[in-house]
């Protein structure tokens, strides 16, 4: 039964490996099984594992590596990005070295400004030439610095640097010593002065407030999940989930107490109270959040707020503090549709590659409910949103899946 988010049917034993794998990843798990990072040193044609002594053997779920001489001290430093937190790590190369280095940043004139494709050959006395090429990509989800780095021994003497600019003749530069240089096409190198090689190690101060807003271009109907109070019939509904020990929550509630949000009906919900009185509704809030951010069962950042229009469609999600002016503007624009809505849902302007405007697919949300075992909530949602769901060609199969799950539940 090829249904829903996995796009693949269950196996012969009733399992669904694709769906299980997707759910595993959405919960923040790693494909690698928390294996330590490994780094090998090429020593005279033989690779040696130097992971531990370099300090790079962390168990982060690493995805990409970038190399650059960040502190301009002649050796390469490393940036690693991870799928989960910490999402980025910086490793400063502080190992004592008897060598030296030269960094060359190229700028094109008749060719592209970034000098992509330029090839540099460095010739040192009594040594083989070294070659580097300026590229616009260096690995999976990674881009190392376009500044070219050449490592040299202490006794090495640079005889000349030959630059092959894209589409042009070679440029030869002589009388260069190790250091940091900026070279514009056809010009002599400019020595880059380093203000300080020290890296500030103090972390950024912790911010007690944060704010993040997602104005949705795909409006999901939520009549079955959130009841609209009679006094909110003519206004957008803002549902805000808070916790007691959250400084951002306390600051937001105090702000609203002094200056209530305009043109919207505010409904404050305490997470701890809801966990006692209606735990299933708390699960529905969690699942709604997970659905839009493609994650599963991770802690929701609080306060978390949902803006629902008069048609009971989810229009915006706010994580953290809500700016009053932004909320007012969203309420004014809550009824826009089509291309205007799509353009407003992104944080910057641009040209769209496709003229087709996609809409929310309630069937996928029902599948999330079924995956979570919320069969009664799924049935209630289908009953309330049947007119929208009927338009989906997979709706009959969804009903069969719901009946199959109900049948399995009834079997002792």
C-alpha positions, 0 to 999 in steps of 0.5 A: 500500500504505497501511502504517504510520507515514505512513498513505499509500501510495507514489507512482506512481514507487514513492516515498512522499512522506509517509513521506519528509517524516515521516522528514525532520522526525524527523531534526530538519530544518526545514520552513522551510529555516533561513530567517532570522526576519523582522520588519517595522515599520509606519511610517505604513502602510508596512511596512519590513524591520527584521530585521537592525537589531533583532537578531531575524534568527536562523536558528532554526526558530522556531514562536511569539512572545510579547510582554511587558514583561519588565523593566517598563521601558515597552517590549515584550520578545520571547520566541521558542520554536523547534522545535529548540535553542535551544528558547527565546530572550529578546530584551530591548528595550534600544533608546533610546526617547523614549516611555513605557508603562503596564502594567495587570494585571487581576483579576476578582471577579464575572467570571473571575479572569484577567479574560479578555474584559475590554476596556480603553480608554486615552484620552490628551489630543489622541490617539486612544484605544487599546484592548486586550483580555485574551485567553487565547491570542495565536498558534500555541503562544504566550501573550503576557502577560495584562498589557496594555501601552500605548505612549505618547509622552513628552508624552502625558497620560492623561485616563482609563482605561475598563475593560469587565469581562465581564458588568458595567458599565464602570469608569472610572479617572482621574489615572493616570500611566505605570507598572505597575499591578494593578487588581482589579475595582471597586478603585483601581489599585495601583502595582507597585514594580519591585525591579530592572530589571536582568536577570541575564545569568549562565547557570545553572551546568552540571549534570554529572548529569541524569535523565529517566525514562519509564515506558511504558504501552505495552509493546513486546515485544523478544525478537528484539532483546535476548537475556536471559542465563540468570541474568536469567531471573527478574529484570527486565533493565536494559540500560545503554549508556555512552560513555567520555568521559561524566561522567554515565556514569562517576558512574553506573558508580561508584555501581553498583560501590559499591551494585549495583541491587537486584532487577534484572540489570544489563547494561552496554554500551560504545557504542564496543565495540558499534560495533566488535563488533556495529554492527547491534545499536547501530543497533537500540538507536538505533532503539528509542530513536527509536521511542518519542521519535518522532525519527530518527538523533539522538544518544542522550543517554548513559547510556541505559538500558532496563528489560525485564521477564521477558516481554521487554517494554520497560517503562521508558527512563531517560536520564541518571542513574538514581535507585536508589529510582525503579528499585526502585519501577519493578521492584516495579510492573513487572507492573501492567497496565490503568488502573493502568499508564496512571495510573503512566505520567504524571508527575501525576494527573488524569482520563482523557478516554477509558476505552480503554487503548491498547497497543503496536503492534509492526507500527509498530516493524517498519515502522521496521526496514524504513524503516531497511533492517534487513530481516533484523532485521525478519524476525527480529522478525516470526518471534519476535512473529508471534502479536502481529503476527497480531492487526493487520489490516495484518499481511498487507500488512506481509509483502507489503512485506517481500517486495517490499523483499527482492525489490528488494534481490536485483535487481542 
